[in-house]
């Protein structure tokens, strides 16, 4: 046998010795404490002094064993904090934090706990203490039995012994964590006092916490309650997230369009905002069109053309969301966005104009992605128009959708068609609403009105096409 093998064998022998010597002493202490509490409950304190003597004698013997083991393990080296065991002060703090035995929070269901331990006395003692603290408790005789019960029954927490024959606690932990997260099923390891490596390995493998033997039961109960509270909170957060996603999906389906995150929050907080009714609103529409799309479609395969459209229009959709607009529709190579629904705001036109400029400034980055995919560059034309729309429910039955219908959408499309690649054109009404914020350099007669070429928006939005690189 090599020196390494001999050392490993000696360590295993010492490990078994620790477990076999310390376990019964811990059980004597634990049962003494349990009997003292039961005598106190029954008003028979006259027998308590004898139990005190038994418990104190077992504690002194345990201290002697621990001291001897520490001396052999490290010649005069100070014990690690984990090796000193729980202090009376720590137990007192834990006891003060924990509810009285038999009590449970009125607004919470009684937690169901599984105790997995191969030692019958350890199982019995831990089950009794947990039951006295108001928990519903089941037990398993070893790791395999524990896995079977976890797979077939519902538990809120598992107390898992580390040292067990056959399948040890760390192996059980690894199997459980394949399918159950730390928040779904908290696991608290029970380990021998000197075996800090068990705790480190267990925590890195997915254990929520660990307790040491012999148990400081007030501390055990406090840690169990902490993990149960954390698990309940995590489940509530997950449930709220599912409810929010369902609500968001419902709102998007009801409106028949994508809605920005800010508007979803507003709709969730103000359910009445969803009842748009049949009425007139003033909105600002933005139409973005990919120039030369037909020629691009003829020169690319179907897959390449779809990729190009996706690269371009998904980037524009993100800009719409970022500036607080809602995506009305994507038709072929064009995207239509609305600013002013579900509730109008004084800055709708400014946000829409800023978004239109941002779309043109985004083109170089879009083309970088297209080049990476060996696709040709794209050019955009953008039109912006403000005006009244009719908002109401259109369709029937399950196909009923709230939609905005009106001149701004058509006008923005016509204005976009009058511009050249890289330009943003706006209508008279949008220009008037922007007032001094707008930087325009051209005006053109259009359908008995005027349209204006927009170069920038000032104020808090501060967006300008002059900032884009030449070429």
LOTI-311850 format. One line per 2 residues: number of its first residue (from 1); their letters; for each residue x, y, z of C-alpha. Coordinates in nm, 4 decimals, always signed. Layout:
residues N
NUM) A) X,Y,Z ~ ... $
This chain:
residues 471
1) XX) +0.0000,+0.0000,+0.0000 ~ +0.1372,+0.3410,-0.0987 $
3) XX) +0.1710,+0.6303,+0.1462 ~ -0.1207,+0.8123,-0.0172 $
5) XX) -0.3416,+0.5057,+0.0058 ~ -0.2434,+0.4539,+0.3678 $
7) XX) -0.3234,+0.8184,+0.4491 ~ -0.6607,+0.7947,+0.2752 $
9) XX) -0.7444,+0.4742,+0.4629 ~ -0.6485,+0.6356,+0.7928 $
11) XX) -0.8667,+0.9356,+0.7173 ~ -1.1615,+0.7103,+0.6357 $
13) XX) -1.1082,+0.5195,+0.9604 ~ -1.0988,+0.8426,+1.1608 $
15) XX) -1.4099,+0.9620,+0.9782 ~ -1.6022,+0.6474,+1.0755 $
17) XX) -1.4717,+0.6731,+1.4316 ~ -1.5935,+1.0302,+1.4619 $
19) XX) -1.9353,+0.9331,+1.3323 ~ -1.9706,+0.6213,+1.5495 $
21) XX) -1.8487,+0.7870,+1.8717 ~ -2.0120,+1.1261,+1.8410 $
23) XX) -2.3520,+1.0089,+1.7120 ~ -2.4687,+0.8283,+2.0300 $
25) XX) -2.3408,+1.1132,+2.2486 ~ -2.5388,+1.3576,+2.0397 $
27) XX) -2.8458,+1.1386,+2.0738 ~ -2.8115,+1.1306,+2.4545 $
29) XX) -2.7898,+1.5110,+2.4618 ~ -3.0777,+1.5505,+2.2184 $
31) XX) -3.3149,+1.3127,+2.3986 ~ -3.2272,+1.4718,+2.7333 $
33) XX) -3.3204,+1.8149,+2.6013 ~ -3.6401,+1.6775,+2.4478 $
35) XX) -3.7427,+1.5067,+2.7733 ~ -3.6682,+1.8219,+2.9720 $
37) XX) -3.9004,+2.0185,+2.7468 ~ -4.1742,+1.7569,+2.7746 $
39) XX) -4.1400,+1.7492,+3.1557 ~ -4.1694,+2.1264,+3.1604 $
41) XX) -4.4818,+2.1077,+2.9440 ~ -4.6352,+1.8581,+3.1900 $
43) XX) -4.5310,+2.0485,+3.5025 ~ -4.3046,+1.7660,+3.6245 $
45) XX) -3.9826,+1.9645,+3.6675 ~ -3.8786,+1.7576,+3.9708 $
47) XX) -3.7178,+1.5023,+3.7394 ~ -3.5261,+1.7648,+3.5444 $
49) XX) -3.2120,+1.7686,+3.7684 ~ -3.1353,+1.4056,+3.6835 $
51) XX) -3.1733,+1.4776,+3.3141 ~ -2.9437,+1.7794,+3.3562 $
53) XX) -2.6767,+1.5514,+3.5015 ~ -2.7097,+1.3030,+3.2145 $
55) XX) -2.6972,+1.5751,+2.9528 ~ -2.4018,+1.7528,+3.1119 $
57) XX) -2.2072,+1.4274,+3.1453 ~ -2.2641,+1.3448,+2.7790 $
59) XX) -2.1611,+1.6984,+2.6801 ~ -1.8376,+1.6751,+2.8823 $
61) XX) -1.7561,+1.3414,+2.7207 ~ -1.8306,+1.4850,+2.3768 $
63) XX) -1.6014,+1.7814,+2.4504 ~ -1.3241,+1.5398,+2.5498 $
65) XX) -1.3697,+1.3393,+2.2286 ~ -1.3692,+1.6534,+2.0167 $
67) XX) -1.0604,+1.7851,+2.1924 ~ -0.8751,+1.4589,+2.1376 $
69) XX) -0.9743,+1.4456,+1.7729 ~ -0.8631,+1.8044,+1.7194 $
71) XX) -0.5289,+1.7385,+1.8870 ~ -0.4653,+1.4395,+1.6608 $
73) XX) -0.5832,+1.6219,+1.3510 ~ -0.3752,+1.9364,+1.4050 $
75) XX) -0.1035,+1.9572,+1.6657 ~ -0.2019,+2.2575,+1.8687 $
77) XX) -0.3604,+2.4372,+1.5721 ~ -0.6732,+2.6355,+1.6585 $
79) XX) -1.0008,+2.4717,+1.5620 ~ -1.1921,+2.6029,+1.2660 $
81) XX) -1.5113,+2.7843,+1.3613 ~ -1.7131,+2.4916,+1.2231 $
83) XX) -1.5251,+2.2515,+1.4511 ~ -1.6043,+2.4330,+1.7752 $
85) XX) -1.9738,+2.3581,+1.7514 ~ -2.2644,+2.5895,+1.8131 $
87) XX) -2.2232,+2.8273,+2.1041 ~ -2.4900,+2.8739,+2.3706 $
89) XX) -2.5299,+3.2329,+2.2533 ~ -2.5981,+3.1173,+1.8963 $
91) XX) -2.8578,+2.8729,+2.0225 ~ -3.0251,+3.1429,+2.2274 $
93) XX) -3.0428,+3.3763,+1.9303 ~ -3.1858,+3.1022,+1.7108 $
95) XX) -3.4405,+3.0108,+1.9765 ~ -3.5502,+3.3716,+2.0089 $
97) XX) -3.5936,+3.3993,+1.6316 ~ -3.7931,+3.0779,+1.5981 $
99) XX) -4.1647,+3.0516,+1.6807 ~ -4.2609,+2.8591,+1.9913 $
101) XX) -4.2991,+2.4790,+1.9604 ~ -4.6186,+2.3793,+1.7899 $
103) XX) -4.6800,+2.7241,+1.6454 ~ -4.7105,+2.7984,+1.2729 $
105) XX) -4.7746,+3.1190,+1.0851 ~ -5.1487,+3.1686,+1.0403 $
107) XX) -5.1191,+3.2678,+0.6725 ~ -4.8964,+2.9777,+0.5676 $
109) XX) -4.9629,+2.6094,+0.5222 ~ -4.7785,+2.3697,+0.7511 $
111) XX) -4.4504,+2.2798,+0.5830 ~ -4.3840,+1.9126,+0.5075 $
113) XX) -4.0274,+1.8017,+0.5766 ~ -3.8493,+1.4774,+0.4857 $
115) XX) -3.5742,+1.3543,+0.7209 ~ -3.3277,+1.1177,+0.5521 $
117) XX) -3.0926,+0.9374,+0.7937 ~ -2.9790,+0.5778,+0.8226 $
119) XX) -2.9606,+0.5935,+1.2047 ~ -3.3053,+0.5187,+1.3604 $
121) XX) -3.2344,+0.7234,+1.6751 ~ -3.1172,+1.0235,+1.4765 $
123) XX) -3.4292,+1.0051,+1.2577 ~ -3.6601,+0.9732,+1.5555 $
125) XX) -3.4977,+1.2558,+1.7484 ~ -3.4943,+1.4985,+1.4552 $
127) XX) -3.8512,+1.4110,+1.3559 ~ -3.9756,+1.4712,+1.7094 $
129) XX) -3.8055,+1.8092,+1.7363 ~ -3.9390,+1.9216,+1.4002 $
131) XX) -4.2902,+1.8042,+1.4856 ~ -4.2779,+1.9957,+1.8154 $
133) XX) -4.1988,+2.3051,+1.6106 ~ -4.5185,+2.2678,+1.4076 $
135) XX) -4.3949,+2.0890,+1.0950 ~ -4.5388,+1.7809,+0.9279 $
137) XX) -4.2537,+1.5300,+0.9120 ~ -4.1828,+1.2107,+0.7174 $
139) XX) -3.8665,+1.0014,+0.7284 ~ -3.6571,+0.7810,+0.5016 $
141) XX) -3.4193,+0.5102,+0.6222 ~ -3.1416,+0.5714,+0.3645 $
143) XX) -3.0509,+0.7609,+0.0474 ~ -3.2340,+0.5292,-0.1920 $
145) XX) -3.5508,+0.5389,+0.0189 ~ -3.5187,+0.9177,+0.0347 $
147) XX) -3.4942,+0.9491,-0.3443 ~ -3.8001,+0.7290,-0.3860 $
149) XX) -4.0056,+0.9448,-0.1505 ~ -3.8836,+1.2687,-0.3105 $
151) XX) -3.9839,+1.1374,-0.6550 ~ -4.3307,+1.0239,-0.5471 $
153) XX) -4.4348,+1.2731,-0.2759 ~ -4.4410,+1.6476,-0.2220 $
155) XX) -4.2071,+1.7977,+0.0358 ~ -4.1192,+2.1575,+0.1191 $
157) XX) -3.7709,+2.0778,+0.2536 ~ -3.5353,+1.7831,+0.2999 $
159) XX) -3.3032,+1.7266,+0.5981 ~ -3.0342,+1.5034,+0.4486 $
161) XX) -2.7640,+1.3160,+0.6407 ~ -2.4275,+1.3067,+0.4634 $
163) XX) -2.2777,+0.9808,+0.5929 ~ -2.5016,+0.6918,+0.4940 $
165) XX) -2.4213,+0.3430,+0.3585 ~ -2.4956,+0.2642,-0.0048 $
167) XX) -2.5854,+0.6055,-0.1452 ~ -2.4532,+0.8878,+0.0711 $
169) XX) -2.6136,+1.2277,+0.1135 ~ -2.3940,+1.4056,-0.1425 $
171) XX) -2.4934,+1.1507,-0.4060 ~ -2.8606,+1.1984,-0.3203 $
173) XX) -2.8124,+1.5747,-0.3460 ~ -2.6578,+1.5436,-0.6922 $
175) XX) -2.9458,+1.3274,-0.8159 ~ -3.2137,+1.5625,-0.6810 $
177) XX) -3.0525,+1.8734,-0.8291 ~ -3.0764,+1.7243,-1.1776 $
179) XX) -3.4506,+1.7965,-1.1749 ~ -3.5266,+2.0191,-0.8732 $
181) XX) -3.3764,+2.3640,-0.8162 ~ -3.2695,+2.5054,-0.4809 $
183) XX) -3.5842,+2.7178,-0.4612 ~ -3.8147,+2.4312,-0.5647 $
185) XX) -3.6861,+2.1936,-0.2958 ~ -3.4495,+2.3295,-0.0293 $
187) XX) -3.2044,+2.0712,+0.1071 ~ -3.0271,+2.1125,+0.4418 $
189) XX) -2.7343,+1.8773,+0.4965 ~ -2.6598,+1.7214,+0.8353 $
191) XX) -2.2868,+1.6612,+0.8741 ~ -2.0429,+1.5566,+1.1459 $
193) XX) -1.9012,+1.8576,+1.3290 ~ -1.5410,+1.8142,+1.2102 $
195) XX) -1.6266,+1.7355,+0.8491 ~ -1.6225,+2.0863,+0.7048 $
197) XX) -1.5263,+1.9416,+0.3672 ~ -1.8694,+1.7749,+0.3512 $
199) XX) -2.0370,+2.1121,+0.3984 ~ -1.8193,+2.2814,+0.1359 $
201) XX) -1.8793,+2.0033,-0.1166 ~ -2.2511,+2.0004,-0.0407 $
203) XX) -2.2977,+2.3765,-0.0738 ~ -2.1092,+2.3792,-0.4036 $
205) XX) -2.3301,+2.0907,-0.5203 ~ -2.6585,+2.2697,-0.4551 $
207) XX) -2.7349,+2.2344,-0.0838 ~ -2.9149,+2.5356,+0.0608 $
209) XX) -2.7566,+2.5111,+0.4052 ~ -2.6025,+2.2672,+0.6502 $
211) XX) -2.6227,+2.1876,+1.0208 ~ -2.3698,+2.0022,+1.2324 $
213) XX) -2.3969,+1.7117,+1.4736 ~ -2.4709,+1.7003,+1.7584 $
215) XX) -2.7566,+1.9313,+1.6721 ~ -2.8194,+2.2653,+1.8364 $
217) XX) -3.1918,+2.2212,+1.7794 ~ -3.2997,+2.5850,+1.8172 $
219) XX) -3.0412,+2.6704,+1.5510 ~ -3.1614,+2.3823,+1.3320 $
221) XX) -3.5225,+2.5018,+1.3537 ~ -3.4194,+2.8610,+1.2796 $
223) XX) -3.2256,+2.7558,+0.9693 ~ -3.5107,+2.5354,+0.8499 $
225) XX) -3.7560,+2.8250,+0.8843 ~ -3.5178,+3.0557,+0.6992 $
227) XX) -3.4879,+2.8178,+0.4035 ~ -3.8632,+2.7595,+0.3941 $
229) XX) -3.9293,+3.1348,+0.3923 ~ -3.6739,+3.1855,+0.1139 $
231) XX) -3.8288,+2.9054,-0.0917 ~ -4.1805,+3.0474,-0.0472 $
233) XX) -4.0594,+3.3914,-0.1564 ~ -3.8908,+3.2473,-0.4668 $
235) XX) -4.2066,+3.0580,-0.5612 ~ -4.4203,+3.3711,-0.5152 $
237) XX) -4.1839,+3.5702,-0.7389 ~ -4.2008,+3.2969,-1.0048 $
239) XX) -4.5812,+3.2917,-0.9839 ~ -4.5978,+3.6699,-1.0189 $
241) XX) -4.3680,+3.6520,-1.3218 ~ -4.5972,+3.3948,-1.4842 $
243) XX) -4.9025,+3.6105,-1.4105 ~ -4.7286,+3.9159,-1.5578 $
245) XX) -4.6346,+3.7280,-1.8745 ~ -4.9919,+3.6028,-1.9111 $
247) XX) -5.1239,+3.9575,-1.8640 ~ -4.8756,+4.0971,-2.1158 $
249) XX) -4.9728,+3.8303,-2.3683 ~ -5.3417,+3.9088,-2.3160 $
251) XX) -5.2863,+4.2819,-2.3656 ~ -5.0840,+4.2278,-2.6832 $
253) XX) -5.3476,+3.9926,-2.8194 ~ -5.6285,+4.2317,-2.7291 $
255) XX) -5.4608,+4.5294,-2.8911 ~ -5.3510,+4.3300,-3.1941 $
257) XX) -5.0030,+4.4839,-3.1865 ~ -4.6760,+4.4742,-2.9960 $
259) XX) -4.6750,+4.7116,-2.7005 ~ -4.3696,+4.8664,-2.5347 $
261) XX) -4.2681,+4.7525,-2.1876 ~ -4.3544,+5.0915,-2.0360 $
263) XX) -4.7036,+5.0818,-2.1838 ~ -4.7548,+4.7259,-2.0580 $
265) XX) -4.6716,+4.8437,-1.7061 ~ -4.9184,+5.1326,-1.7449 $
267) XX) -5.1904,+4.9007,-1.8707 ~ -5.1260,+4.6514,-1.5906 $
269) XX) -5.1439,+4.9252,-1.3262 ~ -5.4475,+5.0941,-1.4875 $
271) XX) -5.6784,+4.8210,-1.6234 ~ -5.9226,+5.0870,-1.7478 $
273) XX) -5.6641,+5.2011,-2.0001 ~ -5.7337,+4.8853,-2.1979 $
275) XX) -6.0931,+4.9920,-2.2539 ~ -6.0146,+5.2221,-2.5445 $
277) XX) -6.3772,+5.2414,-2.6525 ~ -6.4859,+5.3754,-2.9908 $
279) XX) -6.3409,+5.7242,-3.0047 ~ -6.1001,+5.9593,-3.1762 $
281) XX) -5.7428,+6.0060,-3.0669 ~ -5.4496,+6.2049,-3.2018 $
283) XX) -5.1432,+5.9911,-3.2706 ~ -4.8157,+6.0166,-3.4585 $
285) XX) -4.7432,+5.7412,-3.7089 ~ -4.3954,+5.6391,-3.8294 $
287) XX) -4.3497,+5.4352,-4.1473 ~ -4.0073,+5.2823,-4.2213 $
289) XX) -3.9463,+5.1265,-4.5634 ~ -3.6498,+4.9307,-4.7035 $
291) XX) -3.5519,+5.0826,-5.0354 ~ -3.5064,+4.8625,-5.3427 $
293) XX) -3.6597,+4.5664,-5.1660 ~ -3.7887,+4.4055,-5.4876 $
295) XX) -3.4429,+4.4102,-5.6440 ~ -3.2958,+4.2627,-5.3250 $
297) XX) -3.5545,+3.9855,-5.3250 ~ -3.4680,+3.8943,-5.6842 $
299) XX) -3.0940,+3.8761,-5.6097 ~ -3.1158,+3.6667,-5.2910 $
301) XX) -3.2433,+3.3236,-5.2007 ~ -3.5607,+3.3059,-4.9948 $
303) XX) -3.3636,+3.2267,-4.6777 ~ -3.1179,+3.5105,-4.7345 $
305) XX) -3.3964,+3.7592,-4.8031 ~ -3.5812,+3.6594,-4.4847 $
307) XX) -3.2589,+3.6971,-4.2844 ~ -3.2021,+4.0435,-4.4286 $
309) XX) -3.5576,+4.1517,-4.3436 ~ -3.5260,+4.0082,-3.9941 $
311) XX) -3.1931,+4.1838,-3.9277 ~ -3.3365,+4.5143,-4.0400 $
313) XX) -3.6937,+4.5188,-3.9100 ~ -3.6140,+4.3610,-3.5722 $
315) XX) -3.3605,+4.6385,-3.5097 ~ -3.6221,+4.9008,-3.6013 $
317) XX) -3.8792,+4.7346,-3.3752 ~ -3.6376,+4.7562,-3.0822 $
319) XX) -3.5927,+5.1286,-3.1469 ~ -3.9703,+5.1772,-3.1495 $
321) XX) -3.9966,+5.0028,-2.8135 ~ -3.7041,+5.2033,-2.6733 $
323) XX) -3.8723,+5.5330,-2.7635 ~ -4.2082,+5.4330,-2.6134 $
325) XX) -4.3981,+5.3552,-2.9326 ~ -4.6055,+5.0507,-3.0199 $
327) XX) -4.5526,+4.8323,-3.3246 ~ -4.8681,+4.8501,-3.5329 $
329) XX) -4.7711,+4.6178,-3.8172 ~ -4.4953,+4.4763,-4.0352 $
331) XX) -4.6000,+4.4292,-4.3953 ~ -4.3413,+4.2943,-4.6357 $
333) XX) -4.0477,+4.5339,-4.6207 ~ -4.2275,+4.8102,-4.4256 $
335) XX) -4.2813,+4.8700,-4.0547 ~ -4.5546,+5.0911,-3.9081 $
337) XX) -4.5302,+5.2264,-3.5524 ~ -4.7703,+5.4359,-3.3447 $
339) XX) -4.6946,+5.6938,-3.0765 ~ -4.9899,+5.7994,-2.8594 $
341) XX) -5.1648,+5.4737,-2.7721 ~ -5.3140,+5.3685,-2.5437 $
343) XX) -5.2867,+5.7162,-2.3861 ~ -5.1703,+6.0298,-2.5692 $
345) XX) -4.8868,+6.2407,-2.4346 ~ -4.7570,+6.5865,-2.5154 $
347) XX) -4.4241,+6.4455,-2.6326 ~ -4.5661,+6.1815,-2.8712 $
349) XX) -4.4503,+6.3720,-3.1799 ~ -4.1055,+6.4376,-3.0335 $
351) XX) -4.0558,+6.0708,-2.9455 ~ -4.1782,+5.9616,-3.2869 $
353) XX) -3.9459,+6.2041,-3.4680 ~ -3.6518,+6.1016,-3.2505 $
355) XX) -3.7256,+5.7356,-3.3243 ~ -3.7381,+5.8112,-3.6985 $
357) XX) -3.3928,+5.9736,-3.6833 ~ -3.2603,+5.6847,-3.4736 $
359) XX) -3.3725,+5.4405,-3.7453 ~ -3.1492,+5.6147,-4.0011 $
361) XX) -2.8591,+5.6307,-3.7549 ~ -2.8976,+5.2554,-3.6948 $
363) XX) -2.8412,+5.1674,-4.0630 ~ -2.4586,+5.1306,-4.0413 $
365) XX) -2.4904,+4.8826,-3.7557 ~ -2.7630,+4.6910,-3.9407 $
367) XX) -2.5380,+4.6679,-4.2453 ~ -2.2479,+4.5420,-4.0347 $
369) XX) -2.4647,+4.2498,-3.9270 ~ -2.5760,+4.1951,-4.2850 $
371) XX) -2.2145,+4.1952,-4.4028 ~ -2.1262,+3.9345,-4.1394 $
373) XX) -2.4001,+3.7160,-4.2906 ~ -2.2682,+3.7946,-4.6419 $
375) XX) -2.5791,+3.9957,-4.7254 ~ -2.5969,+4.3268,-4.9155 $
377) XX) -2.6473,+4.6611,-4.7352 ~ -2.9894,+4.8196,-4.6975 $
379) XX) -3.1142,+5.1786,-4.7164 ~ -3.4199,+5.3207,-4.5424 $
381) XX) -3.6779,+5.5900,-4.6075 ~ -3.8856,+5.7192,-4.3158 $
383) XX) -4.2095,+5.9197,-4.3059 ~ -4.3794,+6.0719,-3.9999 $
385) XX) -4.7361,+6.2090,-3.9789 ~ -4.9591,+6.3303,-3.6943 $
387) XX) -5.3369,+6.3400,-3.6940 ~ -5.6646,+6.1997,-3.5625 $
389) XX) -5.7474,+5.8294,-3.5763 ~ -6.0514,+5.6245,-3.4834 $
391) XX) -5.9787,+5.3730,-3.2099 ~ -6.2113,+5.0796,-3.1570 $
393) XX) -6.2724,+4.7106,-3.1750 ~ -6.2644,+4.5667,-3.5246 $
395) XX) -6.3453,+4.2098,-3.6206 ~ -6.5753,+3.9632,-3.4469 $
397) XX) -6.5670,+3.6983,-3.1791 ~ -6.2203,+3.5733,-3.0863 $
399) XX) -6.0744,+3.7753,-3.3748 ~ -6.1842,+4.1090,-3.2245 $
401) XX) -5.8886,+4.3477,-3.2011 ~ -5.8482,+4.7057,-3.0877 $
403) XX) -5.7040,+4.9025,-3.3751 ~ -5.6293,+5.2623,-3.4688 $
405) XX) -5.7433,+5.3517,-3.8189 ~ -5.6980,+5.6884,-3.9829 $
407) XX) -5.5174,+5.9255,-4.2139 ~ -5.1805,+5.9485,-4.0284 $
409) XX) -5.0866,+5.5924,-4.1281 ~ -5.1652,+5.6533,-4.4947 $
411) XX) -5.0052,+5.9986,-4.4943 ~ -4.6839,+5.8747,-4.3316 $
413) XX) -4.6569,+5.6059,-4.6012 ~ -4.7087,+5.8605,-4.8791 $
415) XX) -4.4558,+6.0997,-4.7228 ~ -4.1991,+5.8197,-4.6921 $
417) XX) -4.2432,+5.7437,-5.0645 ~ -4.1515,+6.1051,-5.1503 $
419) XX) -3.8174,+6.0933,-4.9725 ~ -3.4786,+5.9537,-5.0667 $
421) XX) -3.2704,+5.6922,-4.8927 ~ -3.1321,+5.8075,-4.5603 $
423) XX) -3.3909,+6.0857,-4.5166 ~ -3.6714,+6.1543,-4.2679 $
425) XX) -3.9713,+6.3624,-4.3819 ~ -4.2479,+6.4898,-4.1542 $
427) XX) -4.5899,+6.6452,-4.2120 ~ -4.7039,+6.9975,-4.1214 $
429) XX) -4.8792,+6.8870,-3.8017 ~ -4.5732,+6.7003,-3.6741 $
431) XX) -4.3587,+7.0028,-3.7594 ~ -4.5934,+7.2318,-3.5664 $
433) XX) -4.5926,+7.0053,-3.2604 ~ -4.2135,+6.9890,-3.2576 $
435) XX) -4.1956,+7.3698,-3.2871 ~ -3.8451,+7.4926,-3.1964 $
437) XX) -3.7234,+7.1399,-3.1259 ~ -3.7176,+7.0528,-3.4968 $
439) XX) -3.4172,+7.1141,-3.7212 ~ -3.5351,+7.1106,-4.0842 $
441) XX) -3.3486,+7.2122,-4.3973 ~ -3.6012,+7.1608,-4.6777 $
443) XX) -3.9694,+7.2156,-4.7377 ~ -4.1653,+7.0650,-5.0247 $
445) XX) -4.5227,+7.1068,-5.1449 ~ -4.7184,+6.7843,-5.1153 $
447) XX) -5.0900,+6.7239,-5.1721 ~ -5.1919,+7.0862,-5.1116 $
449) XX) -4.9787,+7.0883,-4.7977 ~ -4.6109,+7.0936,-4.7143 $
451) XX) -4.3696,+6.8303,-4.5907 ~ -4.0377,+6.9000,-4.4206 $
453) XX) -3.7045,+6.7170,-4.4241 ~ -3.6013,+6.6567,-4.0644 $
455) XX) -3.2323,+6.6667,-3.9691 ~ -3.2558,+6.6664,-3.5916 $
457) XX) -3.4574,+6.7035,-3.2721 ~ -3.3249,+6.9162,-2.9870 $
459) XX) -3.4124,+6.9526,-2.6213 ~ -3.3904,+6.6448,-2.4038 $
461) XX) -3.4005,+6.4135,-2.7080 ~ -3.0935,+6.5583,-2.8832 $
463) XX) -3.0797,+6.3417,-3.1968 ~ -2.9250,+6.4563,-3.5268 $
465) XX) -2.8469,+6.3021,-3.8644 ~ -2.5485,+6.5367,-3.8855 $
467) XX) -2.3754,+6.3068,-3.6373 ~ -2.3639,+6.0106,-3.8742 $
469) XX) -2.0330,+5.9406,-4.0524 ~ -1.9843,+6.0497,-4.4130 $
471) X) -2.0255,+5.7820,-4.6799 $
